[in-house]
Amino acid sequence: MASQPYDVVVVGGGQAALATAYFLKRAGLSFVLLDAEDGPGGAWRHAWESLRLFSPATWSSIAGRTMPQQTSDYPARDDVIRYLQDYERHYGLPVERPVWIESMAKEDELLSIRSATREWRARAVVSATGTWRAPFIPRYRGRDRFNGQQLHSAHYVEPTRFAGKRILVVGGGNSGAQILAEVSRVAATTWVTLQPPAFLADDVDGRVLFARATERWKAQQEGRIVDAPVGGLGDIVMVPPVKEARSRGVLHSVRPFEQFTPTGVTWPDGTDEDIDVVIWCTGFRPALSHLASLGVVETDGRVQVAGTRSIKTPSVWLVGYGDWTGAASATLVGVTRTARSTVAEIATALGQAL
């Protein structure tokens, strides 16, 4: 038997889910968070051990509670996990875990949300599952016949297991730069990027990037076009490990190889090189398998939205997947704005005022 319907079921337990829950609580709506993880922290539980944020603690916080100042300028992975755990506990947020949602169905005025063993019903659903469970690896000729090890940054933990090996780090974003920085200390490492990496100035961090994203967001609301300065959320922030790699002269990349061989890769000049491990730092796609049964997931893996609200199933909202669900909404500092506006919209749609 399904329990009494909630106003809102939030699928997810990371920063986007918690920020949404904060505003749901303030709005007086009944809700529950269904988290697939074994404990608090969302996708941060799976990040590599040495990962550093791009901004100081005060600029790495979600609604209502500031992350404590850390000894380092940039908080580490474990700092974020502790912060999200404390946040969840401080606000007494109702979280059930581990819960893996297998399907959803529209039933009259409600949505039925189903795991293998249980069912929840709600007037609205907020999908806040992020991207960690949907790592993206591009197609490369011969990749399936490469006999070496391949792993995505989603499953990278620390560098010592790669000591003495020949490594390709593929991908030109911040994950590629940070992983290259530490792997290159213990292994022969080559960094492969489509284009030369875009490095931000040493004094530019997440605060500047968020300010730029905010200006673009305001311009969109007002119908203006912003000639934004060079540098976006995808450019490489010079956190201390990346600066250290630059000082060692390893912070440079080469253009992509042509194909895999059983023992390595073939470069554009026809040279074959033996490789032991490829670390794919090539990003993620939205993790939306739980919405597939509603027929809202398009061929590009996204959901058509007006703001953050599904067009095909208007009782579903999406928070935290990137700019298509709110400018900078995939970041700690950026998700608050989207969570606030989403909950306000939900409250209105359900006939309640904030």
N, C-alpha and C positions, 0 to 999 in steps of 0.2 A: 504494500500500500504506500502511495506517495504521501508525504507529509503535507501539512497546511501550506498553501502557496506562499512564497516570498514575493515581495515587491520586485526584488532584483536578485538574480544569481550572478556572481562574478566568477568567471572561469580563469583561474590563475592565482598566483600567490606572491609575485614579485612586486617591484616598485609601482608599476602601473595599476595593479590590482589593489595595493595598499592605499595609494593616493585616491583611487576611486572610492574605496571603502570609507576613508576619512570623510569625504563629502557626503556619501550616502548616510553615514551616521549623523552628521550635522543636519541633514535634511529630514531626519526622522523616518526614513524608509527602512522596512525590514529587508535584511539581506544575509547572504552567506557567501563565503569565498571557498571555492573548490580547487584545491591545489594538488597537482600531480607529484610534487616533491615530497620527500620524507620529512623535511623540516623547513624552517623559515629561510629566506634568502633568495628565492627564485633562481634565475639562471646564474647568479653570482656564485652559487654553490659549486658550479662546474667550471668556473674561470680558472686559468692557470695561476699557479701559486704566487707569482711575482707581479701580477697585473697591478697597474697603478691607474687611478683616475686622472682626468685632465685638469681638474679644478680643486681648490682647497675645500675643506669639509663644509664650510658655510655655503658654498656654491655647489654642493653635491647632496642636497637635502630635498625631501619631498614635503608636502603640505603639513604645517602644524608643528613640526618638531625638527630642530636643527641637528645635523650630525655633529657629534662632539669633535672638537679640534684634535687633530692627530699630531704625533711627534714629527712626522714628515709633512712636507708641504702638500703632498698629494696622497689621499687615503689609498690604502691597499685593499685587495679583495676581501680579506677577512674583516677589515674595518667596516666595509659595506654590509657584510652578512650580519655582523653584530648589531649594526644600526637598524637594519630591517627587522631583525628579531626583537629588538627593544621596542621599535615602533609598533609592531603587532601587539606586543604585550601591554605597552603603555595605554593604548586605546581600546584594549580588550576586544579586538576584532574577531568575529566568529569565523574561524578557518577550519575546514575539514580536510584532512590529508592522511595518507596519500589517496587521491581520487583521480582516476583517469576517465574522462568523459568520452564515451564511445559514439554517442549520437544525440541529436535533438529533433524534436518534432513539434509542429504547431498543433495545438489542441484547443479549438474554440478561441477563447481570449487569452489562453495561457501557452507558455512554452514548456514542454517536457524535456528535462535534461537527464540523460541516462548514462550510468556506468554499467559495468557487467553485473552488478548486484543490487543497485539502488536507483531510485528515481527522485528527482526534485522537480517542483513546478514553480514557475515564476511568471510574473507579468512582463518582465523584461530581463534580458541577459546582457551583461557586459563581457565581451571577450577580451582578455588581457594576458594572453599566453606568450606574447613575445615571439622570438625567432629561434631560440637556442636549439629546439628540437627539430629544426629544419635547416641544417647546414647545407650550403651550396658548394658543389665542386664542378667547375666547368668541364666541358667535353674536350678531351685531348686525344689525338690519334694514338692508338696503341696503349692507352692507359691500363686496359684490362690485362695486358700481357706483361706488364712490369712486375717483376718478381720481388722487388724491394717493398719496404713498408710505406704505407700511405696513411696519414691521419689528418683530420680537419682540426683547426684551432679550437673547435668546440670540445675536443677530447685531448688537447695538449695540456700537460700538467706542469712539468719542470724539465730542465735540460740534461740532467746528469745521465739519464738512460741513453742519450745520444752521443756520449763522449767518444771521440775518436772516429766517428762516422762521417760520411760525406752526405751533406744535407742540402736539399733545395727548399727554400722558403718561398712560397708563391703567393703574391698578393701585396698590393702597395699601400694598404691602409695602416691604421694605428696598430692593429694586432700583428700585422706582418713586421712592422718596425720593432715593436717591443719583443716579439719572439725571436727575431733575427738578433737583436741586441744581446740576448742571453745565450742563445744556442751557439753563436759565433765565438763565445768564450771557451767552448769545450769541443767544438767540431769544425771541420772544414765546411764552410757555409756559403752558398750562393743565393742571392736574393733576386727573384724573378718578378718583374712588374710589367704591365702592359705599356705604361708610360713612365718616364722618370718620376720618382716620388715627389709630391708637393709638400715641402717642409715649411711649417709656420715659423715665424720669428721666435727667438728664445723667450721673449716676454709675452707671447700670446698663449693663452690657455683657454679652458672651457668657458671662463667668464666672458671673454671677447666673442667666442663663437656663439654663445647663447644670446648675447646682445645683438649680433648680426641676424640670428634666426628670428629674434623678436621683432627687429625692424622689418624684416621681410614679411612676417606675419601681419604686422600692423598695416603694411602697405597693401597686402592682399585684401584686408578688411575694408580699406578705403579706396580700393581700385587703382592704387598707384603702382608704378614700376620703380623698383629700387635698383640703382646702380651700386650694388654692394661691393665692398672691397674684396680683393682676392682672398680666398681662404674660406673653407666651409667645414662642416662637421666631419667630412671625409679626409681632410688634410691632416698631416702628421704633426702631433703636438710634441714638442721637445721636452718630454719628461726626463728626469735624471738618467735612467738607463739608456735612453736613446742618445742623449748628449754624450754619455760615456762611450757608446759605440762609435759615435762620430769622432771622438778623440783617438780611438784606435784605428780609424781609417777604414772601417768596414761598412759604413752607412751609404753604400752605393749599390745600384741594381743593374741588371742586364735585361734585355728584351727577351720575350718568351722563346722557348725551344720549339722545334718543329714537331717532334713526336717522341713518344716513349719507345725504348727498346726493352728487351727482357731484363737488361742489367742497368739501364740508365736512360739517358735522353740523347737525342740528336739535335745539335744546334743549327741555326740557319746557314752557317758556312759548311755544313756537312760533317762536322766533327762529332764523333760519339764520345760521350763521357759516362763513366760508371757512377751511379748514385745509389746510396743505401736507403735514404729516407726522403719522402716528400711531405712537407707540412703545408697543407692548404689553408691559407689565410684569405679566403675568397668570399667571405660573407655568408649571409643567411637569407632565407625566405620566410615569410610569415608562417607560423605554426598554426594552421587552421583546420586540421583534420576533423576536429570536433564539430565544425560547422558544415561539413560536406553534405550531411543528410538533409540539410535545409535547402540545398541547391543554390546557395549564395556565393560559393567560391568559383571565381572565373578561371579561364584557362591560364591566365597569368599568375594564378595563385593568390590573388587578392579578392576583396569584396568591394563591390561598388558602393560607395558611401556618399552621403550628403553631409559634410562635416565629419562626424564620427558615426553616423547612423546608417545602418544598412538600408539601401533603397528597396531591395527585393523583399526583405523581412524587417519592417520598421521597428519591431520589438527587440532588435539586436543592435547593440552599439559596439564599437571596437576602439580600444585605447592602447596606445603605447607601441605601435608597430612602425613608427617613423613618420615622415612628413605627410604621407597620404592620410594619416589619422591624427594630424595635429603637428604643427611645426615643433621640431625638437622633442617630440613626445616619447621617443625611445631613450631619453636621457633622464637621469635622476632630477636634475634641476628643471627640465623642460616639461615633465609630465603633469605637474600640478595644474598648469593653465588648462590643459586639455581635460583632465579629470574633473575640474570644477565646472567647466562649461558643459561637459557631457552629463554630469549629474543634474545640473540645472535643467537641461533639456528633458532628461528622464522624468524628473519630478513634475514638470509641466505636462508631459505626455501622459503621466499616470493620474493627472488631476490634482496634484498637490503643489503647494507653493513652498518655496524655501523660507 
